[in-house]
Amino acid sequence: MADDLIFYTHPKSRGRIVRWMLEEAGRPYKTEILQFGTSMKSPDYLAFNPMGKVPTIIHKGTVVTEAAAICAYLADAFPEAGLAPLPGDSRRGPYYRWMFFAAGPVEACLSNKALGFQVPDERRGMVGYGCIEDVTNALEYAVTQFEYIAGDRFSAADVYVGSQIGWGMMFGTLEKRPAFEAYWGRINSRPAAIRAREIDDALVAAQQQASQ
């Protein structure tokens, strides 16, 4: 039932990552669209997400926030979709490694670049990502070892890491290296990715029309 899985989002947010993941999982879900600064900060929403941000999912009463965590949770909640290596599989190491590398160093590094902040050379040791050159090189390494992040099969890690790469190249915070473009090309045209984009793009268009 769709009410067993509720998805709180906004079509111009990191919720687009989770939308893609939900479409990959292939399970029914109910979408609740929230607005920045208003319904995201309402007492009802803050009661289960004190950050007042999206995305959030509630699955049979379990609240999960943070896009990477939601992707990992959904992959484990619906193993029949085959979106995570099973426990004991050697591919589970790179699956977790690169998903959380993207959620930590990559996210922080690209966000700081977008804001125009650069870590002083003498302070790099204090920052998890060090410098953008190291992050970019490590990310390139991640996408060139195998066809997908965790090996020969697409996984939730590709949803999350791929989204970071796609957005980074789109917004100019990540260098358009051939390896990134090739990897993004391999995953960007998946049917679930296309469905997710169409859903969110239609929501954006509807909001724009309503505001005119």
N, C-alpha and C positions, 0 to 999 in steps of 0.2 A: 504494500500500500504506500502511496505517495506520502501520506501523513506520518509514516514511520521514519522518513528522512526529509528533513526540512532544511532548506538552503537559503541563508540570508546573504544578500549580495547587493551590488550596484554594478550596472554594466560598464562603468568606467572605473574599475577598481581591480585589485588582485583577485577579486571573485571570478574573473574570467579564467584564471588558472583552474579553479575548483570546478567551474562549469565544464571545462574540457574533461577533467577527471571524472566527473559524474557521467558524462556522455560515454566515456570509455568503459565505465563500470556497467552501464546498461541497466541500471535499476531505476524504478520510478521515484521521483522526488518532487517535493513541493517547493516552489520558489517564492521567497518574500523579498521584494525590492525595498530597500531602505534608502533614505536620503542623507547626504552629508550634513552634519551639524544639526539635524532635526531628529528624525526617527532613529538614527544611529545613536543619539545621545538621550533617548527617552528612558525613563526609569525601568520600563519593562525589558528593554533590550539590554541595558546596563546590568540588569540582574543576573544575566548569564554571560555577558561579555563586558566586563568592566572597562575595557579599552574603548568601547564604543566605536569599533571599526568592523569592517567586513573583509574577508568572508568569515562566516560561522556556519557550522552545520549542527543539527541536533538529530541524532540517530537513536531512536527508541529510548529517548531520555538522556542520552550521553551527549554532552556538549563538547565540541572540538573547534578550536580557533587556530589561526595561523595556517596559511596555505600549504606549506610543506607538511605540517602535521596532519592536515585534513587529507592530503593525497596519500600519505602513508597509512592513515587509519582506514580509508576507503578500500585501499588495496588489500588490507588484511581482513576487513569486514566482509568483502565479497571475493573470496579466493577463486571462485569459479571464473572470474573475468581474466585471471592469469596476469595480473598487473604487478606482481611482486614475486621475486624468487622465494621459494619456500624455506623455512628454517632448515639449516643444514646444507643448503645449496651454497657453493662457494661464491656464486654471483650476488649473494645477499650483502657481502662486504662492500663491493663497489656501488651497489644500489644505495645503501645508506650513506656511504662516504660522499658521493657526489651530490646526492640530494641535499644533504645538510651543509656541504660546502657551498652550494648555491644559496641556501637559506641564510647562511651566516656571512662568510667573507664576500661572496659575490653581491648579495643584496646590499650589504653595508657599503661596499666599495662603489658600486654604481650609483647608489643613492647620494653618496657624498660627492661624486663627480657631477651629478646633475645639479647639486646645490653649489658647486664651485669650490668645495672644500678639498684641500690637499694636505695630507699628513706631512709635516716637516720630516726631512730625511732622518734627522737624529731621533725622531719619535716613532719610527716605523715599528720598532720592537714592542711598543706598547699597544699596538693596534692589531687585531686579529688578522686583518687582511694584508698588513704590511704596506703594499703599494699596488697600484693598478696593473703595473707590468707583470708582477708575480701572479696576480689573480688571473689575468688574461692568459698567461702562458699555461697555468695549471688547468684552466678551463679548456684550453685547446688540447692539452694532453688528454683530458677526460673524454672528449668527443672523437678522438682519433685512435683509441685503442681497439674499439670494436664498432660494429654497426650501430649499436645502441649503448646507452650508458652502462648497463649491467651485463652486456654481452651480446648474444645473438637474438634476444627477444626484447620487444618494446615493453616498458614498465612505467609505473607511476613516477619514477625518477626522471624519465624522459619528458613527462608532462611538465614537471616543475623546472628542471634544468633547461629544457627547451624553451619554456616560456620566458625565462630570464634572458636567454640568448636572443630570442626573437624580439623581445621588447628592447633589449639593450641596443641591438643594431638599428631598430626602427627609430629610437629616440636619440641615437648618437652617443650613448654612454659607453657602448662596447664597440671596439674596432671590428670592422667587417672583414674578418680574415676568411680565406677560402674554406677552411675547415669548419667554421661556424656556419657559413652559408650552405655548405653541403649537408651538414647535420640537420640544420633547420629545414632544408628542403626535403629531407627524408621523412620528417615527422609532421610537418605543417599541413600536408595534404591528406592526412588520415581522415576517414569519414567522420569520426567523433570530433576531431578538431574543427572540421568544416561546420558541422552541426552547431557546435558550441558558439563559434564566431557568428553564425547566422542568427542565432537566438539573441545574443547580446547586442549585435549590431541593430537588430530590429527594435530592441528595447531603447537603445540610444536614439534611434530615429523617431520613435514614438514620443520620447521625452522632449526632444527638440521641437517636434510639431506642436506638442501641448503647450510649450512655453512661448510660442509665437502669438 
